[in-house]
Amino acid sequence: MDTGDRLLTPGEVAALFRVDPKTVTRWAAAGRIGSIRTPGGHRRFRESEVRALLEGEGELDELREEQQPPSTANRPRNEGPGAHPGPTRSAGHHTPSPGNVNMR
């Protein structure tokens, strides 16, 4: 059943949508865009379906919104993307680690 439809790689689709190829792969895994698998297990996308999605601006905007990072507006200034609170310590109490134990 050859429809003559060209198959695109995730990288080619990503370039058309201006997103990262990993985002295209996530869309496919979530069922938001159809894909087929090559005998080697790689994803390919039908060009006609990709073009149809590109022309359906509402769907494209929805897909793009999902890939945007969360807003940093409410994040305190001292916390970056990977920031986490440091270890908690009791005031005035220090438990020595094995490397700090005095062995006399």
JOSUL-V130491 format. One record per pair of residues at least 12 apart in sequence whose C-alpha atoms are under 6 Angstrom apart, sorted by sequence separation. I is the first residue (numbers start at 1). J is the second residue. D is the distance in Angstrom with one decimal. If there is no record, write none. Layout:
BEGIN
I	J	D
I	J	D
END
This chain:
BEGIN
9	44	5.1
8	44	5.4
7	44	5.7
8	45	5.0
7	45	5.3
7	46	4.8
7	47	5.8
6	47	5.5
END
